[in-house]
Structures are given as C-alpha cells and as structure tokens.
Amino acid sequence: MTELLIRGARKAYGATLALRRGDFDLKGGEVHVLIGSNGSGKSTLCKIVAGSVKPDAGEVILNGQPVTIAGPQASRALGIGIFYQELSLSARRTVAENILLPDLPMKGGLFVDRVALASRAARYIAEFDGVSGEGFAADTPVFKLRADQRQLVEIMKTLATEAPILIFDEPTSALDRAQVERFFEILKRLKGEGRAIVFISHRMDEIFAIGDRVTVIRDGETVATSNIAETDVPSVIRQMVGDHDEVVAAPPAAPAVSGDTGTALGVEGLGGSGFSNVSFSVARGEILGFGGLHGQGQSAVLRAIFGAAPRASGAIAVRGEPFAAANPRQAIARGVAYVSGDRGRDGIVQGRPILENVTPVHFLRNRLRIVRPGELQKKAAGPLDALKTKFQTIDHPINSLSGGNQQKVVIARWLIDRPDVLLLDDPTKGIDLQAKSDLFALIRQLAGEGLGIVLYSSEDAELLANADRILVFNSGSVTRELSGEDRTRYNLYHAAYEAA
Amino acid sequence: MTSLSASSQRSGFAAAIERLPFLPALLILVVLIALNGWFEPNSLGFRAVTGLVSTYLALMMLAIAQTYVVMAGDIDLSVGAILSLVNVVVIVLMEQWGGGGLTVLAACFVGILTGLACGLVNGLVVAALRLQAIVATFATSIFFTGLALYVLPVAGTPAPAAFWRTYGGRILEVPFVFWAVAVLALLLVALVRTRLTTLLLAVGDDAQGAFQSGLPVVAIRIKGYVLCGLFAALAALCVTGDTASGDPLVGGKMTLYSVAAVVLGGSALSGGKGTVVGSLVGALIIGLINSLVFFVGTPSEWQNLVQGLAILIALMAGVFVGRRVGQ
C-alpha cells in the first residue's frame, strides 16, 4: 500500500518563513484534503513533494524509505503525479500532445507514434465525454480552449501519469458543476484502485463531498488532521483561524476630515475581465479593504479603475465627478494613485536612481519639461523621509535597496503631489515587518488628510488590522461586506470560502 | 449566430494558416517570383533557378539551423561564425590532405563534427550555464570567428576541383544542388516527426510548464543547439561549394539574415511556434529580393537601401496577413 509521510518540513525564503513545520501523511485509497488560508504554506508543501522546492529541514518518507526529491523528473520517477494550479500546458501543442507530453509514445527510437498518441490520449479525453464542452478535441491546440477546458487538459495530463500518488492543487477552480461531478467520479474510482490522492480546494462543499480526511495548515504549521465524517465546516474554519478570533481591534474610527467630507471614489456596476457588477464607494478619510482568496477579481477591479485593464461596463466617479480613465496617464492626471505589490512589473524603474523613481508622477501631474535637480531633490526628500526610507544617496540605483525600501520609493512617488484616491494592490508583498508597519502608519495618516484609500491585501491579518470596512470578493463579485464588529477572521474566512 | 457564420466564412483560409503558418510567406514568395519574371523573363529559366538555388542553399540551411533554436525560445547569433569556422576547417583540411575524392569526404565529415561541437558549446553555455542566449551566442560567435582566423588568417585558399565541380555539377542530368534540396526535404520531413521537434516547441511555449511536467528542459535546449550546429555546418559546405574558397569571415553577415528568414517564415522569436518549411521559404524570399533589386536595375549605391526596404515590406505583409486572419 502506498504511503507518503512528510515530517517537520521547513522552508524559508530569505527572512520569510513559508513553512514552519509541515506534517502530512497520505495513504493509498484515500482522498486527503489539504486546506489553509492564503500563504499558509500548503503550496510550498506540495512543491516539496513535486521536487520544485527543496526543504531546509524535515524528511519525506515514501513507503517506509526516506527519499530526497531532486526535481519534477525525480518526482515522476517515484510515482507522483501533480496537477499544477497555474497549469503546465504548452499553449500551441494539441490537447493529445499535452496530455502525454512527459511520455510521448515513440516509434523507431526517434519519432512520435501518432497512432499510439491518439489512442492513448483518447482514453483520458473520454473520461470527460459530454462535459468537456464545445470545441474540445484531441487535435485542438490548447490556446483555443476556455479556462475550464484547459484545466480539464491538466487533469487529464495528471491522470495520464498513472502514478500511485496524485496531487491536485486547486483543480476545480474554473470547472462547472457537471465537470466537477465527473471529476469526483473519477477520483472515487481511482481511490477504489488504491491510489493516494491529495486534493486542495477552497470550496468547502467540494471538500466535504470528496474528502476522506482533512489536514489544516495555518501560518506554515500543520494544525490538525481529522476524518471528514467527524468534523464540520465551522470546526474546520475554526482550525484555520486559530485561537485569536476575537473581534479585531478596530483601527481608529475614520478621523474627521477637515473641510468637505464626502465620497472620494464611487464605483457603480463595474464589470470587466474577471469581475462583474462591482459597486462600492469610499468616503474621504476611509480605508476600504478588499478581501477574499487570491485572484477573485480584486486586482482586476483596481487596475480597471486606474485604466490599466479594460473595463466593459459601469461608472466611476472621483470626488463626485464622473471619471473614466482610458489609460493610467489619465488616471494619474485626475489624482488617482495605484501601488502594486508586483514592484518589478508595475512599480520600479529598474536600474535607475532613486530620484528618477520618485519623480515621474510629479513630472506628469505638473506637465514639467525642465526642472532644477536641486529643487527636485528637495521635493523628493520630503516623502522619502516621511516613509523612513533607508538609502545612501538619492542617486543610488533603486535596485541597491531592499524590497521594502523599494516599495517605499514607489509610494513616495505619489506623495509629492497628493492624489485624491489611493489604490493599493497587495502593496506589502515580500517586504519586511518593519517596512509594513511604517507603510500602514503612513496610509492611515494619508486617510486622515482626506484621501480615499482602497486596500487589497492577500494577508488577511493585514486587512483586518487596517481596513475600516472589508468587501469580500468571490469569483469576481462582492459577496459580503464586513464592518465594525463583524470584522473577524472567522467571518472573513467564512465569506471567502463559501461556494461560489 | 452572426459571429458563427462569419467565422465559418473565413474558416477555410484561417484554418489553413493555422496548420501552415508559412502560407503568407509562400504568397509573398509567389509574388516575388512573378516580379522577377516580369522584370527579367530569363530569371525563371532553368539555369537561373539553378544559380539561385546554389547561391541561396547556404542561407536556407542556415535559416533551418536557426529555426531549431528559435522553436525553443532561444536564439543563436553564432550561426554565421560556425559557418565560417567550418568553411575554413574544410578548406584547410582538403588542401592538406591532397584534395582527392575520399579526403574531400573526410574533410566534410570533420567539418560537420566541428559544427556539432560548436552547437554543443552554445547549448552548454546557454542551457546548462543559463546565460542569456542572445549575449552568450554573440560571445561564442566572436570566439568561433577567432578560431576561424587562427585556422585560416586570410581569405583565398581555393577548394579542390573535386569539391566545387560536384557542387556545381550534375548527377544523372540533374544539378547536384537539386539533389541536395531533395535530400534536405526528406530529412526535414523526418525531423518534423521526431519527438525532439515536439519537445523543442513545448519548451518554447512554456519552459516552466515543460520543466514541471518532468521534461529534461536543459537537455532538450542543448539538442536544439546541436541540431543548429549541424545545419550551420551543412550551410558551410554549401558556401564552400558555391564560392570554392575559404574565407574566415564569410558567414558573419548571414547570421541576421537567418533570423530574418525565420521570422519571415512565420516563426515566433518567443518560441513555441515555428516551421522549418517557413524558414526555407523565408530564405528564398530574401534571395529573390536580392535578385529582384538587381534585375530592376537599382544603381549599386542604392541597392542596400532598396533591399532593406523590401525586406521590411515583406515582414509587414506577413504580419498584416497573419493579423487579418487572426481576427
């Protein structure tokens, strides 16, 4: 009987501890659910088994033998098949080629055996007959498929490994009801054959429909493993939340804004790629939080407001005036600021001095063409100091700074000329604790000066501690609003993990 | 429903382009052949076509070489230098070994080994050491050129008659170069069906995904570079047959022509999409543009300018057709 044990697995990325103590055991003939909130370490645990991450400590024991898994190839050789959440498909290859890519049937030692390829792939494609949707065929290139169909291909590819251990990292996120039901039938059959299956999902109903046991991970530590039959949704959520489920210390009530109060940002029926019918308003002086699982449309909404992503419908108003940015340039000119956690892509100007990284928005908003470097330096110094940014001289390249300080420079960019609205898109990704607390102190201060602030954070604790109100996103729409006493971890998780 | 009927209307051509991404290039090729025939009817004669093929067979080979690395999302800026190195190695060996039939074959064999070795070096540097392909192969190109200059410091040593007479001659009344094209076609048909081609394209599509699927990504990329070295060496043999002499710098200019031919042929430089047939057609387009510029009677000082413009136009035409169909 197959048996996989993970004992005390630990993994740190620099100063961040992704996995503190991961314990997990998996037996043949079971579907073992792994659950935990964003960043709790479950993906790291999977990647250790997949061989793409090397643990700093701890051991993996397969069928009684300690093993080291050097990479995806080694993992395959040990009989482990993995469904990757971000998919591992080759877009321009056909469905059949993708299903069997790691193990293409050969003839003559060199050539692809097309006949065997077609017949072997047909077996896995037939598993989803009738639910795979229009346009799904063995010779369709994957880029022509819809998101759910691609996910099916990745499932078929995982099944085609015929491995005794199968790990599915969020395999159902894009599937419809009928596809999920078919998938579960397959899982039940495989379980009957004695295979060991790990299933990761955020949908509670699915977990209870298919799981035999559930292991909860919290803050990089395995909390508990229980039989599904002996537990229920509230107790699983309680295990995910932990003991600290008191009402979160409310941040200071939105300070009174001197002068005119009112809405800083109003959004009505906003729809676009990945979100639909999103409405909310942010008062001046308020910090509105966006919560929920990763990728439920939070970033897409912020980017659409900023003009960086297309918007299909809806109306936006800044300080009561209708506003529709076709591109970030227009948004900046109107006083809308956007800070992304993806500094490399959206934030810093690589390899350029700090000064140049602080001033582009100043140039744009004041239509400056020529400036005196001395004056510019004085203007840049203020916000940098306010953020306690640590740097040697303002002429050093931005890459010489730590991640946290780079992010402070990016934020300082928006502070020379105060914006009306500040959109924060997971702004603390990968920065240290001190920098985080500096940042949030500043954000609160900015709110006090009358800005309307929207904060999306993938860290629930951060959101609970800093947002005055929280909108929980699920599958592209707002499913719940939490304010006042309701802002607890329990409520946040409950809303986020509800079936879509 | 309207979108459905509209899509079925153009689905014939669109589907054809999807299966054969080099169709736009083929159209451009036909137009160029017609233009050549218009300005110089003799250019479509048997002798002229033979001459065109023997001149541009080297570029066709080099474009094929480039295709195999581009498929995997890599690039090889040293193909021209490999060509030069193989050219001088072959010439010097033939001269030293006396230039008889067998020694010529032996020299060609060593030349091909040289090309394979250069490809292996590139593959190791790019895939195993993980250096940026564009810069790493630029560096190896300087290195290979240096080797070529060491082997033969000055251009000019002639090839033995046995070699260039074969290349320029006929077998069973058919010019040798046509036999070479036929063998090449068979080879390419076989290569398209290999697992390696599929894996190269898969790596070019998404290297991370390929790695996570358990594919030996490093080995696959190295094989792409080795295949590239092989075809660069074959290109060198063609150049040696065509020019009948050694020149340590002969290939330098051809490197970027090979990249242009690959792109003209409908391959994506980002990888994952490419056909060797397309690159062949691309190389022919460049050849025909050059001869057209000549036939039109462009004054010599304007030839480069016109040639450059014509290649730009060909590129734009290809992109335009592709986009119209893609919509």
HADDOCK unambig.tbl for C-alpha pairs under 7 A between the chains (distance, minus, plus):
assign (segid A and resid 72 and name CA) (segid B and resid 211 and name CA) 6.94 0.50 0.50
assign (segid A and resid 72 and name CA) (segid B and resid 212 and name CA) 5.54 0.50 0.50
assign (segid A and resid 72 and name CA) (segid B and resid 213 and name CA) 6.74 0.50 0.50
assign (segid A and resid 72 and name CA) (segid B and resid 214 and name CA) 4.78 0.50 0.50
assign (segid A and resid 73 and name CA) (segid B and resid 214 and name CA) 4.26 0.50 0.50
assign (segid A and resid 73 and name CA) (segid B and resid 215 and name CA) 6.81 0.50 0.50
assign (segid A and resid 76 and name CA) (segid B and resid 214 and name CA) 6.76 0.50 0.50
assign (segid A and resid 88 and name CA) (segid B and resid 209 and name CA) 3.80 0.50 0.50
assign (segid A and resid 88 and name CA) (segid B and resid 210 and name CA) 6.52 0.50 0.50
assign (segid A and resid 88 and name CA) (segid B and resid 212 and name CA) 6.49 0.50 0.50
assign (segid A and resid 88 and name CA) (segid B and resid 213 and name CA) 6.47 0.50 0.50
assign (segid A and resid 89 and name CA) (segid B and resid 209 and name CA) 5.92 0.50 0.50
assign (segid A and resid 90 and name CA) (segid B and resid 202 and name CA) 5.35 0.50 0.50
assign (segid A and resid 90 and name CA) (segid B and resid 205 and name CA) 5.35 0.50 0.50
assign (segid A and resid 90 and name CA) (segid B and resid 206 and name CA) 5.84 0.50 0.50
assign (segid A and resid 91 and name CA) (segid B and resid 205 and name CA) 6.26 0.50 0.50
assign (segid A and resid 92 and name CA) (segid B and resid 205 and name CA) 6.88 0.50 0.50
assign (segid A and resid 92 and name CA) (segid B and resid 272 and name CA) 6.67 0.50 0.50
assign (segid A and resid 93 and name CA) (segid B and resid 202 and name CA) 6.93 0.50 0.50
assign (segid A and resid 102 and name CA) (segid B and resid 213 and name CA) 5.85 0.50 0.50
assign (segid A and resid 102 and name CA) (segid B and resid 214 and name CA) 6.05 0.50 0.50
assign (segid A and resid 102 and name CA) (segid B and resid 215 and name CA) 5.78 0.50 0.50
assign (segid A and resid 110 and name CA) (segid B and resid 194 and name CA) 5.36 0.50 0.50
assign (segid A and resid 110 and name CA) (segid B and resid 195 and name CA) 6.20 0.50 0.50
assign (segid A and resid 111 and name CA) (segid B and resid 193 and name CA) 5.44 0.50 0.50
assign (segid A and resid 111 and name CA) (segid B and resid 194 and name CA) 3.95 0.50 0.50
assign (segid A and resid 111 and name CA) (segid B and resid 195 and name CA) 5.31 0.50 0.50
assign (segid A and resid 112 and name CA) (segid B and resid 193 and name CA) 6.07 0.50 0.50
assign (segid A and resid 112 and name CA) (segid B and resid 194 and name CA) 5.61 0.50 0.50
assign (segid A and resid 112 and name CA) (segid B and resid 195 and name CA) 5.08 0.50 0.50
